[in-house]
Amino acid sequence: MRERLFQGSILVGGLVYGCLLYFYYAYAGVQLIILWATYTISFGALFFRQRGDFSYQVWTAKMAIGALGLPVAASILVFLSTAMKHGSLVQIASHWTYLVSGLGGAFLSFLSWNHAKPKVSSKVAPTKEFTLEPAPPVEVGATVDWGTLTGTLIAKEDLTRLKSLRVLQRIQVILQQHSSPNEDALRIIKQESERLVADSIAESKGREEGDALTQAAQLLEWGIQKLPELAELDVADLLMAKVIAEIQSHHSSVENLFVDHRSLKAIHPIDRKTADDKCNQRADAARAALQVLKANNMRLSEDLIASNAQLEAFQSVTGIQVVEIPNGYVTFEGNGRREAIQRAYQDTESVFVEVRVYRFNDVKKQRDIVRQIERVRKWKKVQDTI
């Protein structure tokens, strides 16, 4: 999807700009050439100065933004030049229009660079500490798939974690040479080796998905995923959309927490066939991944989902987003994934799910949001099953 967006933006932008230059050359031909030339030169200067920060993702995102921004700037120039030619605007000397065109190209290049590069949050994410919680023992002689894990880290060019992985591999070999290897030690080695790779994948994914073009592609994919459900919307859905829009626009911070899946509440029931079928598929995937969860201390983290093929059904652009209420957390994004986990494990297991909790500094707004959520749940006739 990202590559298609990139190619499409270049094609559409180039076509529109070419048409403007062809049809309005008599009015603003020189200005359009200056606009394009200064944008290109500024692009090159930025690339030379910031080449250490230029990755393929940033480079293509900047190209896409520029390809869409140039026709917009060109249209403004054409409009102004045409208006001056016909006397609708006060005519100014040509050299001033050339200056404006040049400044516009340089400004557009800087603007596209600023919006293309990944946005680094100043908020420090909560540390996910490794804890020796009870977990099923690893069978004596059980081995880690070192070849796959090593290949993944090599592909990610993560040499630091690769060295740590090889140290763990040597320790496991030494342990297994004893007649009675320590099962707890083998389990820790297995967990830590898989955690190293999961962290590397998640870190790499975070870098790659921070640019504007990837975010646009993800948003488009999310919209496509939701299309089958749009035909079944009702008035209550519109009210729910209003509440969600207020949450998104008025929250002061987002905190990642691990919460028991039994404390997660629905904002609406899963009562439509398309959503219900998808939920059942996810529930099957969750049951099949029980051993994966146990190896991760029953924590269903975003990193684990991103790095494990068995949990692919739970991958999402947005994560599971919740608002805290007096008796738990209401899931306003990721409701189907919440339902799938609860269908899969009911009360039989405690799965600690990583969620993004939306916080509000304004106490009055917090109460208002909670009240609206409860109203939506009442209108939707939500009945908590756990």
N, C-alpha and C positions, 0 to 999 in steps of 0.2 A: 504493500500500500504506500509506503514512504517513497519508494522509487517511482511509482506511478504519479504521485503528487509532484515530485520533483520534475519529472519529464513533462508532465502536463503544464506546470507553471511556466517552464522555459518555452514550451511550444506556444501557449496562449499569449504570454507576454511578448515574445518575439513577433508573433503574427500581428498583434494589435499595434505594437510600436512601428512595425514596418508599414502598416496601413496608414497610420497617422503621418509618417514621414512621406509617403507616396502622395497622399491626397492633399496634404496641407503644406507641402514643401514651399509653395509660393508665399505662404503667410509666416511660417515659423521653421523653415527648413534648417537654417543656420543654428537657431536656438536648440532644436532637437539634437543636432549633431554635437553641439557643445555639451548638452546635458548628458548624452551617452558617453562622450569622451571623458568628461570630468568624473563621472561615476566609475568608469573603468580604471582610470589612473588612480583614483582614491582607493579603489578596491585593491589594486596592486600595492599601493603604499601601506595600507593596513595589513595586507598579507605579509609584506616584508618585515614590518615592525612587530607584528603579533604572530609570526609564523610558528612560534612554540605552542600557541594555543589553538592553532588551526588543525582540526581533525577533518576527516571526510564528512562527518555529520555537520560540523559547523560550516564547512565550505559549501556544501550543497544547500544547507538551510539559508545561508546568506545569498546564494545565487537565486534561490526560489523567491525570497522576499524581494530582492532587487528586480527580478523579472516581472513581478506583479506591481512593484512600486513605480518603476520607470514609466509604464503606460499611463498611470494615474498622474504623475508629474508632467508627462508630455501632454496629456489632455488639458491640464490647467494652462500650460504654456500656449497651446493652440487656441484655447478659448480667449485668453487675454490678448494674444496677437491679432486674432480675427476681430475682436471687439474694437481694438485700437485702429485697425485698418478701416473699419466701417464707421468710425467716429462715435461708437457707443461709450468708449473710455478715452480719457485724455491721452494723446499719443506722446510717448517719451522717446528719447534718442535710442537708436539701435544698440549702442554700446552698453547702455544700462540693461537692456533685455539680455544681452550676452552675459553680462556680469551675474544677473539673477539666475540665468540658466546654469552657469558654472557653479555658483554657490549651491543651487538646488541639487546638482549632481553629487557634489561633495557631501552635502548634508544627508542625502538619501543613502549614500554608501555607508556613512557612519551609523545612520539609523538602522540599516539592515544588519550591520555587524553587531550592534548592541542588542538587537532582538534575536539574532541567530544563535549567539553563544548560550550555553546552558546557564540557567539561573541557579546559583549556589545559595542555598538557604543559610542564614546566619544562626538559625536555631540548631543546637546540638541534639542529635537524635539520642533517645535513651539507650544506654549500653545494654546489650543482650549478653549477660554474663553466663558463663558455662557453669552449671550446677550439677553435682553428682546426685541427682534424684534417682529413686528406684527405677530400674529399667530391666527388661528381660535379658538374661545372660546370653552371651554369644557362645555358640557351640565351640567346644575345644577343637582347634584346627581350622575354624572358620577364617576365611581370609577376605580382605578388602579387594575390590576390583582396582588394583593399583594402576593397571594399564589405562583404563578409562579415565580415572581421576587425573593421572599424570598428563594424558593427552589433552584434557580439558584445560588444565593450567598452562600448558605450553601454547595452546591455541589462544588463550587470553593474555599471553606474554607476562604472566604473573610469576616472576622469578623468585620473589621473596617467599610466597606461599609454596612454591614448588620445592624450595629447599626444606621447608618445614615438613612437607609431605614425605620427602625422602628420608628424613630423620625418623618419622613415625614408622615408615616401612622397615627401616633397619631395626628399630626397637621390637617390632612385631616378630621379625625373623629370629631375633635373639630369644624372645620369650617362647616361641614355638619349638625351639631346640631343647627346652627342658621337658622332662617327662610329665610334669604336672604344671602346665602354664596357668598363670593367674587369669581367671575368666574376667574379673573386673577390669584388669589392665587391657585385655583384648577388646572389651567393650568400649573403653574410653578411647583407645586408638582408632577403632572403627568410627565412633561418633566424631572425633576430632578431625579425622581425615576427610570425612564427608562434609563436615562443617567448613573446613578450609575452602573446599571447592565451591560450596554453596555461597559463602561470603564473596569469593572472587567473582562468581557469576552475577550476583546481585550488585556488586560494586561496578562491574563492567556495564551492566544493564542501566544502572543509574546514570553513568557518564554518557552512554549512547542515547538515552531517552530524554536528555535535558534540553535539547535544541528545539527551536520553534517548529521545524518541519516535522519532526517525529511526534511532537505533541499534537500537531494538526492531524497527522495520519491516525494517531490513536483515538482522537475525538471522532474522526470520521468512522473508524471501525466500530467504536462504541455505538454511534448512531445507527449503523447498519445492523448491529446485533439487536438493537431495541425496536427496529422497524416492525417485526411480526407482532409486537404487542400493541402498536399504536392503534390498530383497527378496533381494539376492544376497550378503548379509554371511555370513562364516564365522568360525571361531574365531580365525584369524590376524588378522582385522579387529578383533576385540575386544582382542587384545594390542596391535595398533597404536594403537587408541584410548587404551589405558592409557598408552602412551609419550607420545602427543600431550598427554594431560591433564597428565602430569608436566612436560613442556616448558612448557606454559602456566602452570602453578602455581609452578614453581621458577626460572624465568628471572629474571635480575637487570636486564637491559636489552635493548633492541631497537635494532639499528643498520641504517640503510638503506645498502646498498652496490650498486654495479654490478659484476656478475660475468659472465664469459664463459659463454654458454649451455652450452658443452661441459663445464663444471665442475659442472653441476647433476646430481645423482643422484636416482633415483626411490626412494621409500620402498616403493612397490608397483608392479607392472606394470599397464599399462592393458589388461586382458584381458576386460573385460565389455562387451557390445555397446553398452549405453547410453553408457558412458563413452568407448568407442572411436569411436562415431559423432560424439559431441560433439568429441572430440579432432581428428578429421579435418576437421571444419568450421572449427575454430580454425586448423589448419595451413593450410588454403586461404586464410583471412583474413590470416595472417602472410605468406604468399607474395605476396598481392596488395598488401600494405603495404610492400613492399621499398623503394620510392622514398621513402616517408614515413620509414622507418628511416634510409636513407642521408642524407636531409636533416637528420636529428637525430644524425648521426655514429654511426649504428648502435647507438644507445642506446634500448632499450625501457623508458622510464620510466613511472611511475604517472601522471605529469602528461600525457605523450603519449597514453597509453591513455584517460585521462579526457576528453581534448579532441579526439580524432580518431575520426570515425565508422567508418573502415575497421578500427579496432582494437576495436570495440564488443564483439566476442566474447571479448576478454580482460579486460573490466571485471569487477571482483569487489569484494565487501565487504572482504575480508581481505588482498588483495595476495598476493604469493608469499612464503611463510614458510619459512625454512630453518634448519638447524643445521649448523655447520661440523664436518667430520670430516677426518681426515688427508689424504685425497685429493680433497677437494672440498666440496660442500654438498649435504645431503640435503633434498629438498623434502617437508615434511610437510603443507603446505597450499598448494594450487595445483599439484599434481602433474600434472593434466591439461593445464594451460597450459604447464608445462615440457615435457611430452611433445610438445605441438603445435609449439612453437618448434623442438625438435630434429628433429621429422619434416619441418618446412618447410625447414630450412637445413642439417641434417646437419653436414658438415664444410666446406661450400662457402662459408659466410660466418661471421664472428664477430659474434654479436649480444650486446651487453652489456645484461643484464637487471637491472632494479632489483629487489632482493630485500630482505626484512626478516630480518636475521640475529639469532637469539635467542642471547644470551650468558648465561653463568653465572659468577658470582664464585667459587662453590664448585667447586674443581678436581675433587674427588671426585664431586660430582653431575654435572659435565660428562662425566667418564669413564663414569659409570653410564648416562647418557642415550645416549652414543655406542654403548656396548655393547648396550643394548636396541635401538637403531635397527638396528645390524648384525644382531642376532638376527632382528628382524622382516623385514629384507631377505632373510636367508637362508631363513626359513620361507616367504616369499612368492616365493622363487626368482627374485629380481630379477637380470637380466642387463643390464649397462650396454652400450648399443649404440654409444656415442661415447666 
